[in-house]
């Protein structure tokens, strides 16, 4: 498969294209909970968050690795690409019917387990949404695996914009949760039409299931799917435990504290996906040296974004929560500040490396170990630290998982501790990120009586200082002036 040439002046290449595509809809997508928290009371907003917690959990589990297997097989196959895609599409449709049906039939039991009877009336809509979203799960994956990064970026951007519109507008007009769900189902149905249209047009007569290809896919996908099952359970377990032990209004406070920043996924997801495709191509070409370079480059590029983002959120966290979610959610602030540390973990795309080397069974073992840690200690953490304990035990699981995967990554790449990571670039980025925090905090405190103005001014201050110091640091090291020179120097340093 031919690969688009990367411009030497654009150090992020296809990752940047994909990130820009996701970022088109970022602002509007981020407004979904911000808008809904002003439409619904705290208990109703907690119900909405519980509904989509159930969806998010089942969406990743029900794929059993079929959609993600396309990252592995499509770049390696030529004649059988259509068979792999057809197998995945049909399998995901069947799994969607099964999982959606279970949600529909089990609605009363799920509502009882989550300590919220109001969920039972809404869960059938989540079942329908789950079915349709599973059918369309392979759309952007196939585009990326084909190297069509601009198409994938456009698909991400338009999809996010449409999803935000069909969630927010019905809520603002009708002010009822069921209308948000109706909008969600309409959005998913449109995605299915686009996905099937693209697959038929792209593969034409080759879009046929094949038993031999399916056997290969299942051998890869099932261990990975089992790893995803465990990873998803342990990643969401803290929210289920809080939901079961507290009422919907308290869960709303906790869910806001564990606010997911869509931008993190928009950046980390494309970077990891491109890294996997590139690594697969270079392993086929038996170019192992460039595989290590790709790992270093991806790590540095993500650190360049996520290190300062974490520092900025620690500075802005209190006012950010109050401005976005109103003072009624001020109790969420301490949880949010600690939860912001989770943004650091996607810098290390270790799971991507393991998947390229088909180490899906090891991924499963890592996730089992992480789940056992959380299961064994979450009750103690909750009794000792309250709601904050659920966050602390979840972060502890992340540390354990990354440590185990880094050890295996070192073995797979045949590098020692010294060569495992681009230590110089990571240390410099961490220091520069911390250095820009103090001036931003001073600006924030000076405008404490005007939170919105303080957020804007402190954010601009932090960004300006960080970029200026970054450029100056690498200019002193001979990279040339400007931020572009700094980025290019970091790229070279990564391999």
N, C-alpha and C positions, 0 to 999 in steps of 0.2 A: 504494500500500500504506500503510495507516495505521501510525503509529508509536506505541508505548507512551509515554505521558507520563513524563518523568523527574521524580522528586520533587526540589524545590529543596534539600531537606536531604540528598540522597544524591548527592554530586558525581560518583560513578563510574557511575551509571545502569546500563544493561544490561551493560557490561563487568564491573561488580562482581557481577552476578547470575551471569554465565558463569564468572567466576573462582571464585566460591563453589562452584559446581557441580563444577568441576575439583578444588577444594581438599578436597572431601569425601573423595575417594579418594587425595589426595596422600600423606598419612602412610603409608597401607598400601602404595601403589604404590612409594614410596621404599624400603620395606622389602624389596622383591623381591631386589635385589642384596645387601642387608645380610644377609638370611636365607640366600641361596644361598652366599655366601662362607663361611659357617659350616658348610654341608653338604658342599661340594665342596672338594677340594684345589686348590692354585693353578693347576695345569695344566688341571684339569677346569673350573674357573671361567673360565679363559681361553678354553676351547672354547665354553662357553656364551656368552661375550661375542662371540666371532667369529660364532657362528650368528646372533645377533640383529643384528650389524653387517651381515651379508649381507641379512637381512630388511629392515632399515630402509633400506638403500640401494635395494633393488629396489622397495620399497613406494612410494616417492615417484617413482622414475623411471617405473615401469610405468603410473602414472595418466595420463601424457602430458597433464596439465593438464585432463582431463575433469571430475574432481570439483571442482577449484577454479574451473572456468568457471561453475559454478552461482552463485557469488558475484556474477558479472558479469551473467548473464542472468536469473536468477529475480527480482531486485528490479525489473528493467526490463520484464518480461513479465507479462501477465495471462492471456490466453487460451492461450498456448503453454507455460506453465510445465510442465505434464505431459509435453509432448514433450521439453523439454530434460532433465528428470529421467530419463525413460525412455531417451533416447539415452545419457546418462551411465551409467546402471545397466547397460545391455546392453553398452556398450563396456568398462566396467570388468570385467565378468564375462569377456568374451573375452580381455582383456589379462591377467586373472588366470590363466586357463587356460594361456595362452602362457608367461607368466613362471614360473608354478609348474612347468609341464612342463620348462622349460629348467633350472630348479634341480634337479629330479629327475634329468634325463638327464645334467646336467653335474656332478653331485656329486663324482665322483672328481677331475675337473680342478680344481674350485674348492678342494677340500681340498689338492691339491698346490700350487696357487698361494699358498695361505695357510699353507703350511709346517706343516700339521697333518692327518695322515691320518685321525685320529679323526673329523673333520668329515663324512666321506663317509657314514657310517651314519645321521647325524642330519639331513642336508640335505633328504631327501624330506619330512620332517615340516615343515620350514620352507617348502617349496613348497606344501604343503596350507594352511598357515597364511596364506601370502601370498595365495593365491587367495581365501580366505574374507574376509580383511580388505579386499581391494580391492573386493569386491562391496558391502561395507557402508561404504565410505569416504565416501559422500555423505550419510549420515544426519544428523549434526549440522550440516553445511553447509546442507542444505535447511531445517532448523529455524531456523537463524540468518537465512538469507536471507528467510524468511517473517516475521521479527520475533518468533518464538516463543522468546524468550531463556530463559524459565523451563524450557520443555521441553528445550531444548538443554542447559541446565545440569544438569537431572536425568539426561539421557542420558549426559553426560560423567561425572557422579559415580557413577552405578550401574555404568557400563561399567568405570571404573577400579577400583572395589571388586571387581567380579566377576573382572576380569583378575588382580588381585593374589591373590585367593583361589585361583584355578585354576592359578596359577604356583607359589605357595608351598606349599600343602597337599600336592600330590603329591610335591614335592621333600622335604618333611619326613618323609613317610610312607615313600616308596620309596627316597629318596636316590640317584636316578639321573636323568641328564639327559633320557633319553627320556620320562620321566613328566612332566617340566616341559613338554615339547613336546606331549604328549598333552593336557595341561590347556590349553595355548595353542590347540590346534585346537578343543577343545570350546568355549572362550570365543568364538572367532571364528564358529563355527557358530551360536551363540545370537545374536550380533550380526546375522548375515545374516537370521535369522528375524524379528527385530524390525524391521530395515530394510525388508524386503520387505512386511511387514504394514503398516507406516506408510505407505509409498508407495502401496500399493493402496487403503488407506482414505482417504488424503488426496486423491488425484487421481482415483480411480475410473476412469470411462471416458476421462478425458483422458490417462491414463498410456499413451500410445502413441508409438512412435518416429516421427519425421518427418524426411524427407530434407532439406527446406529448413532446418529448425532445426539439423540435424546439420552442414550445410555452414557455418552461422554459427558453431557451437560449435568446429568444427575450425579455422576461420580464426583464432579467438581462442586456442584451447587448444594447438595444435601449437607455435607459437612459445614460448608459456609453458612447455609441456612440455619443449621443448628447453632452455629456460633452467633448468628444474628439474633436468633431466638433468645439465647441466654443474655447477650449484650443488651437487647431491648428490654428484657425483664429487669435486669439489674440497673439499667439507666433510668427506668421509670419507677422502680420499686419505691423510692422515697416518696414520690407523689401519691402512689396508691396507699401507702401506709398512713400518710397524713390525711388523705381523703377518708380512709376508713375510721380513723380515730377522732376526727374533728368534723364539725359541720361545714356546709358548703361555703358559708361566709368566711370562715377561717381558712379553708382551702384556697379561696380567692386571694387572700393576703399572701399565702405561701406561694401560689402560682405566679403572682406578680413579682415576688422576690426572686423567683427562679426564672425570670424573664429571659426568653431565648432571643438573641440578637440575630435576625435573619442574615445580616451582612456576614456573620461568621461562616454560615453554611454556604453563602454565595461565593465566598472566597476560597474556603478550604475544600469544598466539594469539587469545583472545577480543577483546582491545583492538583488534588489527589488523583482525579480521573485522568488528566493529561499525563501525569507522572506514570501511571500504570500503563497507559497505551504506549508511551515512549519507551518505558522499560521493557515491555513485551517485545516491541520491535527490535530493540538492541540485543536482547537475549537471543532472539532468533538469529541475529547477525553475529552472535558470539562476541559481542563487544561489552565485556563486563566492566571495563574501566569507566565507560560512559554511564553505566548504571549507577555506580557510586556517585559520579558527578551529578546526575539527575536528582538523587536523593539529597545531596548537599544543597543544590540550587533550590529545590522545592522548600526545604527547611528554612533557608535564609529568607526566601521571598515571603513566606508566611510569617516568620518572626518580624520582619520589617513592618508588617501590618498589625499583627496581634499583640506584640509587646506594647507598643504605644496605645493601642485601643484599650488594653486592660488597665494601664496606668491612668488613662483619661477617664474611664468609667469609675475608678476608685476616687478620683477627684470630684467628678460631677454627680456621683451616684445619688446622693440624698435629694438634691434639687431635681434631678432627672426624673426620679420616681414620682415626686410630688407634682411636678408640672405635667407629666404624661398621664398620671392616674388619679390626680386630685389628692388633697391632704388626707382623705379617708384611708389611703393606703400607705401612710407614713410608717406604719409598723413593718412594712415590707423592706424598708431601707437596709437594715443590718443584714438581712438574708441576701439581698441583692449584692451588697458589697463583697461578701464572701463568695457568692456564686460567680461573680465576675472572674474569679481566678480560673474557672473552668475554661475560659477562652484561650488560655495558654496551651492546653493539651493538643488541640488540632495542629499546632505548629509541627508536631512530629507525626507524619503520616505513615506510621509504622504498619498499620493494618493494610495499607495499599501495597507496601513492599512484600508483606507476607502473602497477599493474594496473588501477586505476580509470580511468586515462586510456588504457588499452589499449596501454601502452608495453612490450608483452611482448618485442618484438624487441630493444629496448634492454636489457632485463633479460638476455636471452641474451648480448648482447655483453659486458656487465659480468661475467657469470659466466665467459665464455671468457677474458677478461683476467685474472680472478682465478685460474683454473685454470692458465693459462700461467705466471703468477708462481710458483705453488706447484711445478708440474712442473719449472720451470727452476732452482729454488733449493733444493728440499728435500734433495737429496743433500749440498749444501754445508752446509746448516744441521745435518743429522745428523752429518756428520763433524766439524763445529766445536763443536757443543753437545751431542752425544749425543741421548738421548731428548728432552731439552728442546727441541732444534732443531725437532722435528716440530710442537711447540706454537707456537713462535715464528713459523715460516713460515706456519702457519695463521692466526694473528692478523694477520700482515702482509697476507694476502689479504683479511681482513675489513675492514681499514682502507682498502685500495684500493677495494673494492666500495662501501663506504658513501660515500666521497668522490665517486665517480662518480655514484652515485644521488642524493646531495644536490645536486649540480650540476644534474642534470636536473629534480629536484623544484623547485628554485628557478625554473627556466624555465617549468615547467608551471603553477606557482602564481602566476607573474608577480610574484615578490617578490625583492628583492635579498638580499645577505648579512645585512643588519641585520634584515630581516623574515622571514628563512627559519626561524629558531628562536626560541623564547621565552627569550632569553639570560638575562634577569634571574632568572627562576624556576629555570633549570638551574644557574646559578652559585650561587644561594642553596642549592639542594638539595645540590649537591656539597660546599659548605662545611660545611653542617650534618651531612652524612654523615661527613665526615672528623673533625669536632669530637667526635663521640660515640665515635670509635674508641679514643682514648687511655685513657679510664677503663675501657672494657671490656677492653683489653689488660692493664691493671694488675690487674684482678680475675682475669683468666685466669692471669697469672703467680703471683699469690698462692695460687691453688689448683692449682698445677702438679702436685702429688702426687695430686690427685683429678680426673682429666680429665673424667669425666662431670659431676661437681658444678661444675667450672670452666666447662664448656660452658653449662650451664643458667644459672649466675649471671652469666657474661659476656654471654650473649644477652639476659637480662632487663635487665641494666645498660644495654647498648647501646640496646635498644628504648625503654626509659624515657627515657633522656637525649635520644635523637633526637626522639621525639615531643614532649617538653617544650620543647626548644630550637626545634623547628619551630613549635609553637604560639606560643611567646614571640616569635619573629621576626615572624610575621604579625600578632600582636596589636599589636606596636609600630608596624606599618604600617597600623593602623586596621581590621584584619579582624575584630576581636572575639576574645574568649577561646576557648580550647579548640582541640583538634585539628580539629574540624569547621570552625571558622572559618578555620583555616589552609588546609584543603583547598579550601574555597569560594573563598578569596582566590587560590589557585593556579589554580583553574579560570577565574576571571575574568581573571587575568593572561594565561592562554593564549588568550584570545579570546572 
